Amino acid sequence: MQKIPLEILNLQGDGYHILVRVELFGQVHKMVVDTGASKTVLDKTMLLNIGIQEEEMLHTDILSTGLGTNSMQSYSIIIPELRIMHWQTKKFNAAILDLSAINYAYEQMEFPPVIGILGGDILRRFAAKINYKELTLTLNQRGLKLE
């Protein structure tokens, strides 16, 4: 098990977001930890900005729900390695969406952008535990066998 430090972002009286520092595609970014998100999602614009080619993004016929819409076009990508401190997973399939609304809101509050949302697919598979008092996320190194 790996204990990973978390950061709490105060959304100016409108709640909080939990952030975690991740390494993707050889670069360090921040992601929102979202226990209500069913899948881990990356922002299409951020991926393009760090040099991921659109040809690497696989178009899906799935229309994503959440984020204030039920008709958002989605893509997917195989992440060669997702690293969070000493924890890692390889060849992970993540969704790609337009998360510009989140990053625009962050920009308005003078927060740096996030590359995505760490969702329930990783949190459940790796038996995540969030300790709000210690501000840590614990993940098992080995994934659970889920149906």
Legacy VTK file of the C-alpha trace (Angstrom):
# vtk DataFile Version 3.0
C-alpha trace
ASCII
DATASET POLYDATA
POINTS 147 float
0.000 0.000 0.000
1.122 3.481 -0.822
0.203 6.596 1.177
-0.031 9.574 -1.125
-0.363 13.200 0.010
-3.446 15.108 -1.072
-4.117 18.795 -1.486
-7.463 20.380 -0.609
-8.533 23.214 -2.885
-10.999 25.653 -1.338
-13.371 26.746 -4.107
-14.012 30.148 -2.553
-16.936 29.137 -0.370
-18.424 26.801 -2.984
-16.985 23.564 -1.615
-13.692 21.777 -2.038
-11.798 19.698 -4.560
-9.231 17.086 -3.601
-6.110 17.174 -5.777
-3.343 14.643 -6.230
-0.003 15.074 -8.002
0.447 12.553 -10.840
3.011 11.773 -13.494
1.653 11.079 -16.977
3.563 10.914 -20.242
6.746 11.860 -18.384
5.296 15.105 -16.996
3.933 16.102 -13.584
0.326 17.317 -13.364
-2.500 17.574 -10.878
-5.743 15.614 -11.010
-8.994 16.007 -9.106
-9.809 12.953 -6.978
-13.520 12.341 -7.559
-15.154 9.406 -5.781
-18.363 10.101 -7.722
-16.727 9.855 -11.146
-17.139 6.388 -12.582
-14.059 6.610 -14.800
-10.702 8.363 -14.865
-10.860 11.174 -17.401
-8.177 13.290 -19.066
-8.667 16.716 -20.616
-8.344 16.692 -24.403
-6.874 20.210 -24.620
-4.247 19.512 -21.961
-3.227 16.313 -23.770
-2.855 18.176 -27.057
-0.840 20.885 -25.287
1.670 18.368 -23.912
2.194 16.810 -27.337
-0.212 13.855 -27.465
-1.361 13.527 -31.059
-5.050 13.379 -31.867
-4.375 10.116 -33.745
-3.514 8.511 -30.376
-7.014 9.330 -29.104
-9.502 6.622 -29.969
-12.943 7.942 -30.876
-15.773 6.231 -28.993
-19.496 6.112 -29.676
-20.184 6.644 -25.984
-21.781 9.956 -25.045
-20.572 10.873 -21.571
-22.865 12.091 -18.845
-22.007 14.355 -15.980
-20.162 17.659 -15.989
-23.472 19.392 -16.697
-24.217 17.593 -19.961
-25.307 14.228 -21.327
-24.044 14.647 -24.855
-20.303 15.228 -24.571
-18.214 13.477 -27.237
-15.639 11.172 -25.721
-12.407 9.505 -26.705
-10.151 7.039 -24.960
-6.426 6.528 -24.691
-4.132 3.855 -23.334
-1.849 5.487 -20.780
1.520 3.698 -20.856
2.127 4.515 -17.182
0.290 6.473 -14.515
2.505 7.220 -11.534
1.433 8.741 -8.235
4.547 9.026 -6.052
5.802 5.412 -5.723
2.486 3.886 -6.831
1.977 3.078 -10.509
-0.215 1.287 -12.982
0.640 0.536 -16.602
-1.362 0.315 -19.819
-4.380 1.962 -18.265
-7.403 2.894 -20.404
-8.675 6.406 -19.617
-11.473 8.451 -21.120
-10.776 11.782 -22.795
-13.273 14.634 -22.531
-13.348 18.384 -22.832
-12.729 19.536 -19.251
-12.358 23.183 -20.228
-15.247 24.223 -17.942
-13.321 22.943 -14.912
-10.054 24.523 -16.001
-11.787 27.803 -16.853
-13.294 27.896 -13.351
-9.854 27.163 -11.883
-8.334 29.949 -13.969
-10.951 32.403 -12.668
-9.975 31.455 -9.100
-6.260 31.719 -10.030
-5.594 27.996 -9.626
-3.431 26.045 -12.085
-5.243 23.739 -14.533
-5.713 20.012 -13.936
-5.027 17.324 -16.498
-8.007 15.281 -15.431
-10.076 13.461 -12.873
-8.970 10.373 -10.978
-12.166 8.341 -10.874
-13.819 5.290 -9.430
-12.224 2.847 -11.853
-8.815 3.362 -10.218
-10.144 4.136 -6.744
-12.172 0.911 -6.548
-9.727 -1.365 -8.335
-6.851 -0.333 -6.065
-8.959 -0.228 -2.848
-8.509 3.501 -2.263
-8.865 5.002 1.186
-9.040 8.743 1.692
-8.002 10.061 5.091
-9.285 13.626 5.305
-7.624 14.285 8.657
-4.163 13.301 7.393
-4.878 14.455 3.806
-3.689 11.175 2.325
-4.864 8.728 -0.303
-3.891 5.093 0.178
-3.787 2.798 -2.861
-2.920 -0.890 -3.043
-0.118 -1.642 -5.481
-1.952 -4.673 -6.858
-5.399 -4.316 -8.328
-8.380 -6.241 -7.048
-9.955 -8.869 -9.293
-13.249 -7.186 -10.166
-16.074 -8.477 -12.330
LINES 1 148
147 0 1 2 3 4 5 6 7 8 9 10 11 12 13 14 15 16 17 18 19 20 21 22 23 24 25 26 27 28 29 30 31 32 33 34 35 36 37 38 39 40 41 42 43 44 45 46 47 48 49 50 51 52 53 54 55 56 57 58 59 60 61 62 63 64 65 66 67 68 69 70 71 72 73 74 75 76 77 78 79 80 81 82 83 84 85 86 87 88 89 90 91 92 93 94 95 96 97 98 99 100 101 102 103 104 105 106 107 108 109 110 111 112 113 114 115 116 117 118 119 120 121 122 123 124 125 126 127 128 129 130 131 132 133 134 135 136 137 138 139 140 141 142 143 144 145 146
